[in-house]
Amino acid sequence: DRRAHHHARGLLLAARGDTKRAIAERRAARAPPPRTYHGCVNLDLADALTRRGRPDEALAALRALLRATTDGFVLPLPRVHAAIARAHDAAGRRDSAAAHRNWVAAAWAGADPDYLARVGWRR
């Protein structure tokens, strides 16, 4: 895949705190047809956009994940819904955020506490 290097560069820039350039690299990493890592790219892109105060753009990337299956790889839906909740919170849409948080809470009701801590889930 000729775009995979953009994903790696986006991760590096995000780790360095350069969110603006990380967003550009993550956008460059996305391309049809979807590849296995594209779910992670969209999730990372959405998190960066939310942090930059652009929650509506983040939601567009996340909604694509709800509709997509990529080469048999599916990003865990609770992680997608949790990111959607964060974006709605950032946009001031508390009811929408609560609906997605409730979806995650129901999905992860019996999940391992160590996993929940690792993915940063807090109700």
Jmol script that loads the backbone (N, CA, C; Angstrom):
load data "model"
ATOM      1  N   ASP A   1       0.851  -1.177   0.000  1.00  0.00           N
ATOM      2  CA  ASP A   1       0.000   0.000   0.000  1.00  0.00           C
ATOM      3  C   ASP A   1       0.891   1.233   0.000  1.00  0.00           C
ATOM      4  N   ARG A   2       0.705   2.073  -0.959  1.00  0.00           N
ATOM      5  CA  ARG A   2       1.575   3.242  -1.132  1.00  0.00           C
ATOM      6  C   ARG A   2       1.249   4.383  -0.183  1.00  0.00           C
ATOM      7  N   ARG A   3       0.205   4.246   0.604  1.00  0.00           N
ATOM      8  CA  ARG A   3      -0.171   5.320   1.527  1.00  0.00           C
ATOM      9  C   ARG A   3       0.129   4.987   2.990  1.00  0.00           C
ATOM     10  N   ALA A   4       0.591   3.798   3.249  1.00  0.00           N
ATOM     11  CA  ALA A   4       0.827   3.362   4.633  1.00  0.00           C
ATOM     12  C   ALA A   4       1.836   4.260   5.356  1.00  0.00           C
ATOM     13  N   HIS A   5       2.794   4.788   4.630  1.00  0.00           N
ATOM     14  CA  HIS A   5       3.805   5.644   5.277  1.00  0.00           C
ATOM     15  C   HIS A   5       3.158   6.899   5.869  1.00  0.00           C
ATOM     16  N   HIS A   6       2.054   7.348   5.283  1.00  0.00           N
ATOM     17  CA  HIS A   6       1.360   8.505   5.848  1.00  0.00           C
ATOM     18  C   HIS A   6       0.783   8.174   7.220  1.00  0.00           C
ATOM     19  N   HIS A   7       0.296   6.951   7.375  1.00  0.00           N
ATOM     20  CA  HIS A   7      -0.231   6.526   8.671  1.00  0.00           C
ATOM     21  C   HIS A   7       0.883   6.548   9.720  1.00  0.00           C
ATOM     22  N   ALA A   8       2.026   5.973   9.367  1.00  0.00           N
ATOM     23  CA  ALA A   8       3.160   5.942  10.297  1.00  0.00           C
ATOM     24  C   ALA A   8       3.631   7.362  10.629  1.00  0.00           C
ATOM     25  N   ARG A   9       3.698   8.219   9.626  1.00  0.00           N
ATOM     26  CA  ARG A   9       4.125   9.597   9.857  1.00  0.00           C
ATOM     27  C   ARG A   9       3.110  10.328  10.740  1.00  0.00           C
ATOM     28  N   GLY A  10       1.822  10.053  10.535  1.00  0.00           N
ATOM     29  CA  GLY A  10       0.791  10.667  11.371  1.00  0.00           C
ATOM     30  C   GLY A  10       0.923  10.260  12.824  1.00  0.00           C
ATOM     31  N   LEU A  11       1.238   8.990  13.067  1.00  0.00           N
ATOM     32  CA  LEU A  11       1.452   8.528  14.440  1.00  0.00           C
ATOM     33  C   LEU A  11       2.642   9.236  15.074  1.00  0.00           C
ATOM     34  N   LEU A  12       3.724   9.365  14.317  1.00  0.00           N
ATOM     35  CA  LEU A  12       4.928  10.018  14.816  1.00  0.00           C
ATOM     36  C   LEU A  12       4.664  11.496  15.134  1.00  0.00           C
ATOM     37  N   LEU A  13       4.002  12.186  14.228  1.00  0.00           N
ATOM     38  CA  LEU A  13       3.713  13.602  14.451  1.00  0.00           C
ATOM     39  C   LEU A  13       2.778  13.800  15.643  1.00  0.00           C
ATOM     40  N   ALA A  14       1.802  12.914  15.787  1.00  0.00           N
ATOM     41  CA  ALA A  14       0.893  13.009  16.932  1.00  0.00           C
ATOM     42  C   ALA A  14       1.658  12.801  18.236  1.00  0.00           C
ATOM     43  N   ALA A  15       2.577  11.839  18.246  1.00  0.00           N
ATOM     44  CA  ALA A  15       3.371  11.588  19.452  1.00  0.00           C
ATOM     45  C   ALA A  15       4.240  12.791  19.798  1.00  0.00           C
ATOM     46  N   ARG A  16       4.626  13.543  18.791  1.00  0.00           N
ATOM     47  CA  ARG A  16       5.442  14.746  19.011  1.00  0.00           C
ATOM     48  C   ARG A  16       4.598  15.972  19.341  1.00  0.00           C
ATOM     49  N   GLY A  17       3.271  15.803  19.313  1.00  0.00           N
ATOM     50  CA  GLY A  17       2.379  16.911  19.639  1.00  0.00           C
ATOM     51  C   GLY A  17       2.042  17.821  18.468  1.00  0.00           C
ATOM     52  N   ASP A  18       2.419  17.430  17.266  1.00  0.00           N
ATOM     53  CA  ASP A  18       2.141  18.232  16.074  1.00  0.00           C
ATOM     54  C   ASP A  18       0.824  17.762  15.455  1.00  0.00           C
ATOM     55  N   THR A  19      -0.269  18.110  16.108  1.00  0.00           N
ATOM     56  CA  THR A  19      -1.583  17.620  15.713  1.00  0.00           C
ATOM     57  C   THR A  19      -1.980  18.096  14.323  1.00  0.00           C
ATOM     58  N   LYS A  20      -1.672  19.318  13.994  1.00  0.00           N
ATOM     59  CA  LYS A  20      -2.066  19.871  12.689  1.00  0.00           C
ATOM     60  C   LYS A  20      -1.470  19.049  11.538  1.00  0.00           C
ATOM     61  N   ARG A  21      -0.186  18.783  11.605  1.00  0.00           N
ATOM     62  CA  ARG A  21       0.454  17.990  10.541  1.00  0.00           C
ATOM     63  C   ARG A  21       0.041  16.524  10.620  1.00  0.00           C
ATOM     64  N   ALA A  22      -0.224  16.025  11.833  1.00  0.00           N
ATOM     65  CA  ALA A  22      -0.688  14.644  11.984  1.00  0.00           C
ATOM     66  C   ALA A  22      -2.027  14.454  11.284  1.00  0.00           C
ATOM     67  N   ILE A  23      -2.898  15.443  11.385  1.00  0.00           N
ATOM     68  CA  ILE A  23      -4.191  15.372  10.703  1.00  0.00           C
ATOM     69  C   ILE A  23      -3.989  15.265   9.193  1.00  0.00           C
ATOM     70  N   ALA A  24      -3.106  16.085   8.658  1.00  0.00           N
ATOM     71  CA  ALA A  24      -2.848  16.050   7.212  1.00  0.00           C
ATOM     72  C   ALA A  24      -2.313  14.683   6.777  1.00  0.00           C
ATOM     73  N   GLU A  25      -1.414  14.112   7.553  1.00  0.00           N
ATOM     74  CA  GLU A  25      -0.861  12.794   7.200  1.00  0.00           C
ATOM     75  C   GLU A  25      -1.927  11.707   7.283  1.00  0.00           C
ATOM     76  N   ARG A  26      -2.772  11.787   8.286  1.00  0.00           N
ATOM     77  CA  ARG A  26      -3.821  10.772   8.427  1.00  0.00           C
ATOM     78  C   ARG A  26      -4.825  10.874   7.290  1.00  0.00           C
ATOM     79  N   ARG A  27      -5.110  12.089   6.864  1.00  0.00           N
ATOM     80  CA  ARG A  27      -6.007  12.236   5.707  1.00  0.00           C
ATOM     81  C   ARG A  27      -5.358  11.639   4.459  1.00  0.00           C
ATOM     82  N   ALA A  28      -4.069  11.842   4.306  1.00  0.00           N
ATOM     83  CA  ALA A  28      -3.365  11.290   3.146  1.00  0.00           C
ATOM     84  C   ALA A  28      -3.304   9.768   3.193  1.00  0.00           C
ATOM     85  N   ALA A  29      -3.396   9.192   4.376  1.00  0.00           N
ATOM     86  CA  ALA A  29      -3.327   7.734   4.511  1.00  0.00           C
ATOM     87  C   ALA A  29      -4.627   7.053   4.085  1.00  0.00           C
ATOM     88  N   ARG A  30      -5.720   7.788   4.098  1.00  0.00           N
ATOM     89  CA  ARG A  30      -7.002   7.191   3.728  1.00  0.00           C
ATOM     90  C   ARG A  30      -7.140   7.161   2.214  1.00  0.00           C
ATOM     91  N   ALA A  31      -7.576   6.020   1.706  1.00  0.00           N
ATOM     92  CA  ALA A  31      -7.797   5.905   0.269  1.00  0.00           C
ATOM     93  C   ALA A  31      -8.669   4.689  -0.003  1.00  0.00           C
ATOM     94  N   PRO A  32      -9.529   4.791  -0.986  1.00  0.00           N
ATOM     95  CA  PRO A  32     -10.286   3.595  -1.365  1.00  0.00           C
ATOM     96  C   PRO A  32      -9.395   2.686  -2.190  1.00  0.00           C
ATOM     97  N   PRO A  33      -9.586   1.409  -2.192  1.00  0.00           N
ATOM     98  CA  PRO A  33     -10.497   0.710  -1.292  1.00  0.00           C
ATOM     99  C   PRO A  33      -9.893   0.641   0.105  1.00  0.00           C
ATOM    100  N   PRO A  34     -10.721   0.496   1.128  1.00  0.00           N
ATOM    101  CA  PRO A  34     -10.192   0.461   2.494  1.00  0.00           C
ATOM    102  C   PRO A  34      -9.188  -0.668   2.696  1.00  0.00           C
ATOM    103  N   ARG A  35      -8.225  -0.400   3.517  1.00  0.00           N
ATOM    104  CA  ARG A  35      -7.225  -1.402   3.904  1.00  0.00           C
ATOM    105  C   ARG A  35      -7.405  -1.692   5.389  1.00  0.00           C
ATOM    106  N   THR A  36      -6.744  -2.705   5.842  1.00  0.00           N
ATOM    107  CA  THR A  36      -6.892  -3.147   7.219  1.00  0.00           C
ATOM    108  C   THR A  36      -6.660  -2.043   8.232  1.00  0.00           C
ATOM    109  N   TYR A  37      -5.672  -1.211   8.027  1.00  0.00           N
ATOM    110  CA  TYR A  37      -5.328  -0.204   9.022  1.00  0.00           C
ATOM    111  C   TYR A  37      -6.180   1.058   8.916  1.00  0.00           C
ATOM    112  N   HIS A  38      -7.053   1.173   7.912  1.00  0.00           N
ATOM    113  CA  HIS A  38      -7.813   2.408   7.726  1.00  0.00           C
ATOM    114  C   HIS A  38      -8.766   2.703   8.873  1.00  0.00           C
ATOM    115  N   GLY A  39      -9.273   1.683   9.536  1.00  0.00           N
ATOM    116  CA  GLY A  39     -10.109   1.937  10.704  1.00  0.00           C
ATOM    117  C   GLY A  39      -9.334   2.671  11.777  1.00  0.00           C
ATOM    118  N   CYS A  40      -8.114   2.244  12.000  1.00  0.00           N
ATOM    119  CA  CYS A  40      -7.257   2.925  12.984  1.00  0.00           C
ATOM    120  C   CYS A  40      -6.922   4.336  12.530  1.00  0.00           C
ATOM    121  N   VAL A  41      -6.693   4.523  11.232  1.00  0.00           N
ATOM    122  CA  VAL A  41      -6.396   5.860  10.702  1.00  0.00           C
ATOM    123  C   VAL A  41      -7.571   6.781  10.975  1.00  0.00           C
ATOM    124  N   ASN A  42      -8.789   6.337  10.654  1.00  0.00           N
ATOM    125  CA  ASN A  42      -9.959   7.183  10.877  1.00  0.00           C
ATOM    126  C   ASN A  42     -10.169   7.479  12.355  1.00  0.00           C
ATOM    127  N   LEU A  43      -9.941   6.490  13.202  1.00  0.00           N
ATOM    128  CA  LEU A  43     -10.103   6.698  14.638  1.00  0.00           C
ATOM    129  C   LEU A  43      -9.071   7.709  15.148  1.00  0.00           C
ATOM    130  N   ASP A  44      -7.824   7.560  14.736  1.00  0.00           N
ATOM    131  CA  ASP A  44      -6.774   8.514  15.130  1.00  0.00           C
ATOM    132  C   ASP A  44      -7.058   9.900  14.572  1.00  0.00           C
ATOM    133  N   LEU A  45      -7.500   9.959  13.314  1.00  0.00           N
ATOM    134  CA  LEU A  45      -7.835  11.236  12.696  1.00  0.00           C
ATOM    135  C   LEU A  45      -8.955  11.924  13.473  1.00  0.00           C
ATOM    136  N   ALA A  46      -9.985  11.172  13.816  1.00  0.00           N
ATOM    137  CA  ALA A  46     -11.118  11.741  14.548  1.00  0.00           C
ATOM    138  C   ALA A  46     -10.684  12.266  15.917  1.00  0.00           C
ATOM    139  N   ASP A  47      -9.843  11.521  16.610  1.00  0.00           N
ATOM    140  CA  ASP A  47      -9.361  11.993  17.915  1.00  0.00           C
ATOM    141  C   ASP A  47      -8.578  13.303  17.775  1.00  0.00           C
ATOM    142  N   ALA A  48      -7.734  13.373  16.744  1.00  0.00           N
ATOM    143  CA  ALA A  48      -6.954  14.595  16.523  1.00  0.00           C
ATOM    144  C   ALA A  48      -7.863  15.769  16.159  1.00  0.00           C
ATOM    145  N   LEU A  49      -8.838  15.523  15.307  1.00  0.00           N
ATOM    146  CA  LEU A  49      -9.762  16.592  14.924  1.00  0.00           C
ATOM    147  C   LEU A  49     -10.575  17.077  16.122  1.00  0.00           C
ATOM    148  N   THR A  50     -10.990  16.159  16.974  1.00  0.00           N
ATOM    149  CA  THR A  50     -11.738  16.550  18.174  1.00  0.00           C
ATOM    150  C   THR A  50     -10.869  17.419  19.075  1.00  0.00           C
ATOM    151  N   ARG A  51      -9.611  17.018  19.267  1.00  0.00           N
ATOM    152  CA  ARG A  51      -8.698  17.808  20.094  1.00  0.00           C
ATOM    153  C   ARG A  51      -8.437  19.189  19.498  1.00  0.00           C
ATOM    154  N   ARG A  52      -8.488  19.314  18.174  1.00  0.00           N
ATOM    155  CA  ARG A  52      -8.253  20.601  17.509  1.00  0.00           C
ATOM    156  C   ARG A  52      -9.520  21.446  17.433  1.00  0.00           C
ATOM    157  N   GLY A  53     -10.609  20.977  18.056  1.00  0.00           N
ATOM    158  CA  GLY A  53     -11.842  21.752  18.062  1.00  0.00           C
ATOM    159  C   GLY A  53     -12.654  21.633  16.791  1.00  0.00           C
ATOM    160  N   ARG A  54     -12.505  20.501  16.094  1.00  0.00           N
ATOM    161  CA  ARG A  54     -13.218  20.276  14.840  1.00  0.00           C
ATOM    162  C   ARG A  54     -14.048  18.993  14.933  1.00  0.00           C
ATOM    163  N   PRO A  55     -14.977  18.952  15.896  1.00  0.00           N
ATOM    164  CA  PRO A  55     -15.714  17.709  16.148  1.00  0.00           C
ATOM    165  C   PRO A  55     -16.607  17.258  14.992  1.00  0.00           C
ATOM    166  N   ASP A  56     -17.142  18.171  14.204  1.00  0.00           N
ATOM    167  CA  ASP A  56     -18.001  17.752  13.096  1.00  0.00           C
ATOM    168  C   ASP A  56     -17.203  17.016  12.021  1.00  0.00           C
ATOM    169  N   GLU A  57     -15.975  17.443  11.775  1.00  0.00           N
ATOM    170  CA  GLU A  57     -15.108  16.711  10.848  1.00  0.00           C
ATOM    171  C   GLU A  57     -14.753  15.347  11.423  1.00  0.00           C
ATOM    172  N   ALA A  58     -14.542  15.296  12.733  1.00  0.00           N
ATOM    173  CA  ALA A  58     -14.253  14.026  13.398  1.00  0.00           C
ATOM    174  C   ALA A  58     -15.426  13.064  13.235  1.00  0.00           C
ATOM    175  N   LEU A  59     -16.625  13.579  13.403  1.00  0.00           N
ATOM    176  CA  LEU A  59     -17.808  12.730  13.284  1.00  0.00           C
ATOM    177  C   LEU A  59     -17.945  12.146  11.886  1.00  0.00           C
ATOM    178  N   ALA A  60     -17.582  12.893  10.874  1.00  0.00           N
ATOM    179  CA  ALA A  60     -17.649  12.371   9.506  1.00  0.00           C
ATOM    180  C   ALA A  60     -16.725  11.163   9.344  1.00  0.00           C
ATOM    181  N   ALA A  61     -15.519  11.257   9.891  1.00  0.00           N
ATOM    182  CA  ALA A  61     -14.575  10.130   9.807  1.00  0.00           C
ATOM    183  C   ALA A  61     -15.088   8.931  10.601  1.00  0.00           C
ATOM    184  N   LEU A  62     -15.707   9.191  11.738  1.00  0.00           N
ATOM    185  CA  LEU A  62     -16.192   8.107  12.591  1.00  0.00           C
ATOM    186  C   LEU A  62     -17.426   7.436  12.013  1.00  0.00           C
ATOM    187  N   ARG A  63     -18.305   8.208  11.419  1.00  0.00           N
ATOM    188  CA  ARG A  63     -19.504   7.610  10.816  1.00  0.00           C
ATOM    189  C   ARG A  63     -19.125   6.659   9.688  1.00  0.00           C
ATOM    190  N   ALA A  64     -18.059   6.979   8.980  1.00  0.00           N
ATOM    191  CA  ALA A  64     -17.583   6.080   7.927  1.00  0.00           C
ATOM    192  C   ALA A  64     -17.208   4.723   8.515  1.00  0.00           C
ATOM    193  N   LEU A  65     -16.667   4.716   9.732  1.00  0.00           N
ATOM    194  CA  LEU A  65     -16.297   3.452  10.375  1.00  0.00           C
ATOM    195  C   LEU A  65     -17.525   2.618  10.733  1.00  0.00           C
ATOM    196  N   LEU A  66     -18.608   3.261  11.057  1.00  0.00           N
ATOM    197  CA  LEU A  66     -19.820   2.513  11.392  1.00  0.00           C
ATOM    198  C   LEU A  66     -20.389   1.805  10.165  1.00  0.00           C
ATOM    199  N   ARG A  67     -20.104   2.329   8.992  1.00  0.00           N
ATOM    200  CA  ARG A  67     -20.625   1.743   7.755  1.00  0.00           C
ATOM    201  C   ARG A  67     -19.645   0.781   7.094  1.00  0.00           C
ATOM    202  N   ALA A  68     -18.412   0.781   7.532  1.00  0.00           N
ATOM    203  CA  ALA A  68     -17.359   0.078   6.790  1.00  0.00           C
ATOM    204  C   ALA A  68     -17.019  -1.282   7.369  1.00  0.00           C
ATOM    205  N   THR A  69     -16.659  -2.153   6.477  1.00  0.00           N
ATOM    206  CA  THR A  69     -15.905  -3.350   6.836  1.00  0.00           C
ATOM    207  C   THR A  69     -14.682  -3.295   5.940  1.00  0.00           C
ATOM    208  N   THR A  70     -13.534  -3.538   6.486  1.00  0.00           N
ATOM    209  CA  THR A  70     -12.296  -3.355   5.729  1.00  0.00           C
ATOM    210  C   THR A  70     -11.483  -4.630   5.717  1.00  0.00           C
ATOM    211  N   ASP A  71     -11.490  -5.293   4.579  1.00  0.00           N
ATOM    212  CA  ASP A  71     -10.702  -6.514   4.391  1.00  0.00           C
ATOM    213  C   ASP A  71     -10.923  -7.517   5.516  1.00  0.00           C
ATOM    214  N   GLY A  72     -12.139  -7.637   5.999  1.00  0.00           N
ATOM    215  CA  GLY A  72     -12.431  -8.573   7.075  1.00  0.00           C
ATOM    216  C   GLY A  72     -12.041  -8.080   8.445  1.00  0.00           C
ATOM    217  N   PHE A  73     -11.451  -6.904   8.527  1.00  0.00           N
ATOM    218  CA  PHE A  73     -11.021  -6.330   9.796  1.00  0.00           C
ATOM    219  C   PHE A  73     -12.074  -5.340  10.260  1.00  0.00           C
ATOM    220  N   VAL A  74     -12.500  -5.464  11.474  1.00  0.00           N
ATOM    221  CA  VAL A  74     -13.473  -4.533  12.017  1.00  0.00           C
ATOM    222  C   VAL A  74     -12.901  -3.949  13.294  1.00  0.00           C
ATOM    223  N   LEU A  75     -12.861  -2.640  13.359  1.00  0.00           N
ATOM    224  CA  LEU A  75     -12.436  -1.963  14.574  1.00  0.00           C
ATOM    225  C   LEU A  75     -13.507  -2.201  15.628  1.00  0.00           C
ATOM    226  N   PRO A  76     -13.151  -2.471  16.861  1.00  0.00           N
ATOM    227  CA  PRO A  76     -14.178  -2.703  17.883  1.00  0.00           C
ATOM    228  C   PRO A  76     -15.155  -1.531  17.950  1.00  0.00           C
ATOM    229  N   LEU A  77     -16.428  -1.816  17.718  1.00  0.00           N
ATOM    230  CA  LEU A  77     -17.445  -0.767  17.685  1.00  0.00           C
ATOM    231  C   LEU A  77     -17.531   0.058  18.960  1.00  0.00           C
ATOM    232  N   PRO A  78     -17.319  -0.518  20.133  1.00  0.00           N
ATOM    233  CA  PRO A  78     -17.341   0.340  21.325  1.00  0.00           C
ATOM    234  C   PRO A  78     -16.303   1.460  21.268  1.00  0.00           C
ATOM    235  N   ARG A  79     -15.143   1.200  20.695  1.00  0.00           N
ATOM    236  CA  ARG A  79     -14.135   2.268  20.570  1.00  0.00           C
ATOM    237  C   ARG A  79     -14.616   3.360  19.633  1.00  0.00           C
ATOM    238  N   VAL A  80     -15.318   2.973  18.580  1.00  0.00           N
ATOM    239  CA  VAL A  80     -15.852   3.958  17.638  1.00  0.00           C
ATOM    240  C   VAL A  80     -16.932   4.790  18.324  1.00  0.00           C
ATOM    241  N   HIS A  81     -17.845   4.119  19.017  1.00  0.00           N
ATOM    242  CA  HIS A  81     -18.913   4.842  19.701  1.00  0.00           C
ATOM    243  C   HIS A  81     -18.370   5.742  20.808  1.00  0.00           C
ATOM    244  N   ALA A  82     -17.323   5.316  21.495  1.00  0.00           N
ATOM    245  CA  ALA A  82     -16.708   6.168  22.529  1.00  0.00           C
ATOM    246  C   ALA A  82     -16.111   7.422  21.897  1.00  0.00           C
ATOM    247  N   ALA A  83     -15.480   7.278  20.736  1.00  0.00           N
ATOM    248  CA  ALA A  83     -14.923   8.441  20.043  1.00  0.00           C
ATOM    249  C   ALA A  83     -16.039   9.367  19.546  1.00  0.00           C
ATOM    250  N   ILE A  84     -17.141   8.782  19.097  1.00  0.00           N
ATOM    251  CA  ILE A  84     -18.285   9.589  18.671  1.00  0.00           C
ATOM    252  C   ILE A  84     -18.825  10.378  19.864  1.00  0.00           C
ATOM    253  N   ALA A  85     -18.898   9.734  21.018  1.00  0.00           N
ATOM    254  CA  ALA A  85     -19.364  10.426  22.228  1.00  0.00           C
ATOM    255  C   ALA A  85     -18.457  11.605  22.560  1.00  0.00           C
ATOM    256  N   ARG A  86     -17.126  11.413  22.466  1.00  0.00           N
ATOM    257  CA  ARG A  86     -16.190  12.507  22.750  1.00  0.00           C
ATOM    258  C   ARG A  86     -16.381  13.669  21.764  1.00  0.00           C
ATOM    259  N   ALA A  87     -16.589  13.343  20.490  1.00  0.00           N
ATOM    260  CA  ALA A  87     -16.780  14.394  19.487  1.00  0.00           C
ATOM    261  C   ALA A  87     -18.077  15.156  19.740  1.00  0.00           C
ATOM    262  N   HIS A  88     -19.144  14.439  20.063  1.00  0.00           N
ATOM    263  CA  HIS A  88     -20.410  15.118  20.368  1.00  0.00           C
ATOM    264  C   HIS A  88     -20.257  15.998  21.614  1.00  0.00           C
ATOM    265  N   ASP A  89     -19.541  15.502  22.619  1.00  0.00           N
ATOM    266  CA  ASP A  89     -19.278  16.324  23.813  1.00  0.00           C
ATOM    267  C   ASP A  89     -18.552  17.610  23.426  1.00  0.00           C
ATOM    268  N   ALA A  90     -17.541  17.476  22.578  1.00  0.00           N
ATOM    269  CA  ALA A  90     -16.757  18.645  22.155  1.00  0.00           C
ATOM    270  C   ALA A  90     -17.610  19.638  21.373  1.00  0.00           C
ATOM    271  N   ALA A  91     -18.642  19.130  20.687  1.00  0.00           N
ATOM    272  CA  ALA A  91     -19.529  19.996  19.910  1.00  0.00           C
ATOM    273  C   ALA A  91     -20.683  20.538  20.744  1.00  0.00           C
ATOM    274  N   GLY A  92     -20.741  20.112  22.018  1.00  0.00           N
ATOM    275  CA  GLY A  92     -21.795  20.597  22.894  1.00  0.00           C
ATOM    276  C   GLY A  92     -23.113  19.863  22.755  1.00  0.00           C
ATOM    277  N   ARG A  93     -23.111  18.725  22.085  1.00  0.00           N
ATOM    278  CA  ARG A  93     -24.331  17.937  21.904  1.00  0.00           C
ATOM    279  C   ARG A  93     -24.371  16.824  22.953  1.00  0.00           C
ATOM    280  N   ARG A  94     -24.742  17.208  24.153  1.00  0.00           N
ATOM    281  CA  ARG A  94     -24.700  16.292  25.295  1.00  0.00           C
ATOM    282  C   ARG A  94     -25.627  15.090  25.137  1.00  0.00           C
ATOM    283  N   ASP A  95     -26.830  15.292  24.566  1.00  0.00           N
ATOM    284  CA  ASP A  95     -27.758  14.163  24.406  1.00  0.00           C
ATOM    285  C   ASP A  95     -27.187  13.104  23.463  1.00  0.00           C
ATOM    286  N   SER A  96     -26.607  13.549  22.358  1.00  0.00           N
ATOM    287  CA  SER A  96     -26.009  12.603  21.411  1.00  0.00           C
ATOM    288  C   SER A  96     -24.817  11.899  22.048  1.00  0.00           C
ATOM    289  N   ALA A  97     -24.015  12.659  22.784  1.00  0.00           N
ATOM    290  CA  ALA A  97     -22.865  12.059  23.468  1.00  0.00           C
ATOM    291  C   ALA A  97     -23.333  11.001  24.462  1.00  0.00           C
ATOM    292  N   ALA A  98     -24.379  11.317  25.219  1.00  0.00           N
ATOM    293  CA  ALA A  98     -24.890  10.378  26.218  1.00  0.00           C
ATOM    294  C   ALA A  98     -25.400   9.100  25.557  1.00  0.00           C
ATOM    295  N   ALA A  99     -26.061   9.223  24.421  1.00  0.00           N
ATOM    296  CA  ALA A  99     -26.571   8.036  23.733  1.00  0.00           C
ATOM    297  C   ALA A  99     -25.432   7.101  23.333  1.00  0.00           C
ATOM    298  N   HIS A 100     -24.344   7.664  22.847  1.00  0.00           N
ATOM    299  CA  HIS A 100     -23.207   6.822  22.439  1.00  0.00           C
ATOM    300  C   HIS A 100     -22.466   6.270  23.656  1.00  0.00           C
ATOM    301  N   ARG A 101     -22.347   7.067  24.727  1.00  0.00           N
ATOM    302  CA  ARG A 101     -21.729   6.548  25.957  1.00  0.00           C
ATOM    303  C   ARG A 101     -22.553   5.389  26.518  1.00  0.00           C
ATOM    304  N   ASN A 102     -23.875   5.500  26.459  1.00  0.00           N
ATOM    305  CA  ASN A 102     -24.738   4.416  26.949  1.00  0.00           C
ATOM    306  C   ASN A 102     -24.555   3.157  26.108  1.00  0.00           C
ATOM    307  N   TRP A 103     -24.384   3.326  24.791  1.00  0.00           N
ATOM    308  CA  TRP A 103     -24.149   2.183  23.909  1.00  0.00           C
ATOM    309  C   TRP A 103     -22.855   1.475  24.326  1.00  0.00           C
ATOM    310  N   VAL A 104     -21.822   2.269  24.584  1.00  0.00           N
ATOM    311  CA  VAL A 104     -20.528   1.701  24.993  1.00  0.00           C
ATOM    312  C   VAL A 104     -20.655   1.006  26.350  1.00  0.00           C
ATOM    313  N   ALA A 105     -21.335   1.643  27.284  1.00  0.00           N
ATOM    314  CA  ALA A 105     -21.494   1.061  28.623  1.00  0.00           C
ATOM    315  C   ALA A 105     -22.198  -0.291  28.539  1.00  0.00           C
ATOM    316  N   ALA A 106     -23.218  -0.387  27.708  1.00  0.00           N
ATOM    317  CA  ALA A 106     -23.929  -1.666  27.558  1.00  0.00           C
ATOM    318  C   ALA A 106     -23.033  -2.704  26.894  1.00  0.00           C
ATOM    319  N   ALA A 107     -22.283  -2.295  25.885  1.00  0.00           N
ATOM    320  CA  ALA A 107     -21.404  -3.239  25.179  1.00  0.00           C
ATOM    321  C   ALA A 107     -20.278  -3.742  26.066  1.00  0.00           C
ATOM    322  N   TRP A 108     -19.758  -2.871  26.931  1.00  0.00           N
ATOM    323  CA  TRP A 108     -18.625  -3.235  27.767  1.00  0.00           C
ATOM    324  C   TRP A 108     -19.012  -3.526  29.212  1.00  0.00           C
ATOM    325  N   ALA A 109     -20.267  -3.821  29.437  1.00  0.00           N
ATOM    326  CA  ALA A 109     -20.745  -4.057  30.809  1.00  0.00           C
ATOM    327  C   ALA A 109     -19.944  -5.152  31.519  1.00  0.00           C
ATOM    328  N   GLY A 110     -19.551  -6.179  30.822  1.00  0.00           N
ATOM    329  CA  GLY A 110     -18.813  -7.277  31.449  1.00  0.00           C
ATOM    330  C   GLY A 110     -17.361  -7.348  31.034  1.00  0.00           C
ATOM    331  N   ALA A 111     -16.835  -6.254  30.500  1.00  0.00           N
ATOM    332  CA  ALA A 111     -15.462  -6.272  29.993  1.00  0.00           C
ATOM    333  C   ALA A 111     -14.437  -6.303  31.116  1.00  0.00           C
ATOM    334  N   ASP A 112     -13.268  -6.792  30.762  1.00  0.00           N
ATOM    335  CA  ASP A 112     -12.145  -6.867  31.683  1.00  0.00           C
ATOM    336  C   ASP A 112     -11.711  -5.455  32.089  1.00  0.00           C
ATOM    337  N   PRO A 113     -11.629  -5.161  33.389  1.00  0.00           N
ATOM    338  CA  PRO A 113     -11.243  -3.817  33.839  1.00  0.00           C
ATOM    339  C   PRO A 113      -9.875  -3.364  33.323  1.00  0.00           C
ATOM    340  N   ASP A 114      -8.939  -4.295  33.166  1.00  0.00           N
ATOM    341  CA  ASP A 114      -7.617  -3.925  32.641  1.00  0.00           C
ATOM    342  C   ASP A 114      -7.726  -3.428  31.203  1.00  0.00           C
ATOM    343  N   TYR A 115      -8.577  -4.078  30.397  1.00  0.00           N
ATOM    344  CA  TYR A 115      -8.774  -3.638  29.020  1.00  0.00           C
ATOM    345  C   TYR A 115      -9.418  -2.246  28.996  1.00  0.00           C
ATOM    346  N   LEU A 116     -10.423  -2.054  29.821  1.00  0.00           N
ATOM    347  CA  LEU A 116     -11.100  -0.759  29.864  1.00  0.00           C
ATOM    348  C   LEU A 116     -10.138   0.358  30.242  1.00  0.00           C
ATOM    349  N   ALA A 117      -9.239   0.085  31.168  1.00  0.00           N
ATOM    350  CA  ALA A 117      -8.236   1.084  31.550  1.00  0.00           C
ATOM    351  C   ALA A 117      -7.276   1.349  30.386  1.00  0.00           C
ATOM    352  N   ARG A 118      -6.908   0.283  29.666  1.00  0.00           N
ATOM    353  CA  ARG A 118      -5.965   0.419  28.554  1.00  0.00           C
ATOM    354  C   ARG A 118      -6.552   1.267  27.418  1.00  0.00           C
ATOM    355  N   VAL A 119      -7.850   1.127  27.135  1.00  0.00           N
ATOM    356  CA  VAL A 119      -8.453   1.903  26.063  1.00  0.00           C
ATOM    357  C   VAL A 119      -8.967   3.256  26.559  1.00  0.00           C
ATOM    358  N   GLY A 120      -8.841   3.513  27.845  1.00  0.00           N
ATOM    359  CA  GLY A 120      -9.193   4.813  28.392  1.00  0.00           C
ATOM    360  C   GLY A 120     -10.692   5.039  28.551  1.00  0.00           C
ATOM    361  N   TRP A 121     -11.445   3.973  28.732  1.00  0.00           N
ATOM    362  CA  TRP A 121     -12.896   4.117  28.873  1.00  0.00           C
ATOM    363  C   TRP A 121     -13.256   4.547  30.280  1.00  0.00           C
ATOM    364  N   ARG A 122     -13.951   5.668  30.350  1.00  0.00           N
ATOM    365  CA  ARG A 122     -14.542   6.138  31.604  1.00  0.00           C
ATOM    366  C   ARG A 122     -15.956   6.548  31.293  1.00  0.00           C
ATOM    367  N   ARG A 123     -16.891   6.101  32.077  1.00  0.00           N
ATOM    368  CA  ARG A 123     -18.302   6.421  31.820  1.00  0.00           C
ATOM    369  C   ARG A 123     -18.581   7.871  32.017  1.00  0.00           C
TER     370      ARG A 123
END
end "model"
wireframe off; spacefill off
backbone 0.3
color backbone group
